[in-house]
Amino acid sequence: MMVCIHAAVGAAVGAVVGRRRAALVAGIASHLICDLFPHRDYDIKIEAPLAAAMFGYLGKRYGIDSPQFVGAVGAVLPDGENALAVLGIIPKEMMVFPTDNEKRPWFAGHGEAIESPMSQIALAAISLAVADRFR
């Protein structure tokens, strides 16, 4: 799933739980759930600016100390190890998140790759609406 979409979903989850610590944990859990659905991933050169834009938006709209922003951070944290592997900083075999390394006994699976990002864009729009609803 695109990083910016994980952030939007994390913002919604954070808004619903309403407390920063719970938002962080719920955001991480949302990453796992989102990764299980069919989705399209992009190169880090596309993902990074989109993620930066989403975090800029969330920070401006809700504040960096809000449950929405903290939920978004939690939702994106698991992709940190993906970034480290893509950049060659760690080997892929070291990845531990349940949707990242199929060689781990706790591997939960990963959603099928699809062409269109439209389902993810719709999920982001719904998530941002939910984040606003619980503002």
C-alpha positions in Angstrom: 0.0 0.0 0.0 1.2 3.5 -0.7 2.8 5.2 2.3 0.6 8.2 2.0 -2.5 5.9 2.1 -1.1 4.2 5.2 -0.8 7.7 6.8 -4.3 8.6 5.9 -5.7 5.4 7.3 -3.6 5.9 10.4 -5.0 9.4 10.8 -8.5 8.0 10.8 -7.7 5.3 13.3 -5.9 7.8 15.5 -8.9 10.1 15.4 -11.3 7.3 16.3 -9.2 6.1 19.3 -8.6 9.6 20.4 -5.5 9.1 22.5 -2.0 9.5 21.2 -0.4 6.3 22.7 -3.4 4.2 21.5 -3.3 6.0 18.2 0.3 4.9 17.7 -0.4 1.3 18.4 -3.6 1.3 16.3 -1.8 3.0 13.5 0.8 0.1 13.4 -2.0 -2.4 13.5 -3.8 -0.6 10.6 -0.6 -1.0 8.5 -0.8 -4.8 8.8 -4.5 -4.9 7.8 -4.0 -2.5 4.8 -1.0 -4.5 3.6 -3.2 -7.6 3.3 -5.5 -6.1 0.7 -4.7 -5.9 -3.0 -2.8 -2.7 -3.7 -0.2 -1.0 -5.8 3.2 0.1 -4.5 5.4 2.7 -6.2 9.1 3.4 -6.3 10.5 5.3 -3.4 11.1 8.3 -5.6 7.3 8.6 -6.0 6.4 7.4 -2.5 8.6 9.8 -0.5 7.2 13.1 -1.8 3.6 11.8 -1.6 4.3 10.8 2.0 5.9 14.1 2.8 2.9 15.9 1.4 0.5 13.8 3.4 2.4 14.4 6.6 2.6 18.1 5.9 -1.2 18.2 5.4 -1.9 16.2 8.5 0.5 18.3 10.6 -1.1 21.5 9.4 -4.7 20.3 9.7 -4.5 18.5 13.1 -1.2 19.4 14.6 1.8 17.2 15.2 0.7 16.3 18.7 -2.8 15.2 17.6 -4.0 11.5 17.7 -4.5 11.9 13.9 -0.8 12.7 13.3 0.5 10.1 15.8 -1.8 7.4 14.2 -0.3 8.3 10.8 3.2 8.0 12.2 2.3 4.6 13.6 0.8 3.5 10.3 4.0 4.4 8.4 6.5 3.1 10.9 6.6 -0.5 9.5 7.5 1.0 6.1 10.7 2.3 7.7 12.2 -1.2 7.4 11.1 -1.4 3.8 12.9 1.9 3.1 16.0 0.6 4.8 15.9 -2.5 2.7 15.2 -0.7 -0.6 18.1 1.7 0.2 20.4 -1.3 0.9 21.0 -0.3 4.5 19.7 -3.7 5.8 19.3 -6.9 3.9 15.7 -7.9 3.1 16.2 -11.1 5.2 16.3 -8.9 8.3 12.8 -7.4 7.8 10.5 -8.5 10.6 7.1 -6.8 10.1 4.5 -9.6 9.4 3.8 -8.5 5.8 7.4 -7.8 4.8 9.4 -11.0 4.9 7.8 -14.3 3.7 10.7 -16.3 5.2 9.6 -15.4 8.7 7.3 -17.9 10.5 4.9 -15.1 11.4 4.6 -13.9 7.8 0.9 -12.9 7.4 0.9 -12.5 3.7 0.9 -9.4 1.4 -1.9 -8.2 -0.8 -1.8 -9.0 -4.5 -0.3 -6.3 -6.7 -2.9 -4.5 -8.8 -2.5 -1.9 -11.6 -4.8 0.9 -10.5 -4.3 3.0 -7.4 -7.9 4.1 -7.5 -9.0 1.9 -4.6 -6.2 3.3 -2.4 -7.2 6.9 -3.4 -10.8 6.1 -2.4 -9.6 4.6 0.9 -7.5 7.8 1.6 -10.4 10.1 0.9 -12.7 8.1 3.2 -10.0 7.9 5.9 -9.5 11.7 5.8 -13.2 12.2 6.1 -13.3 10.0 9.1 -10.3 11.8 10.6 -12.2 15.1 10.2 -15.4 13.6 11.6 -13.7 12.8 14.9 -11.7 16.0 15.0 
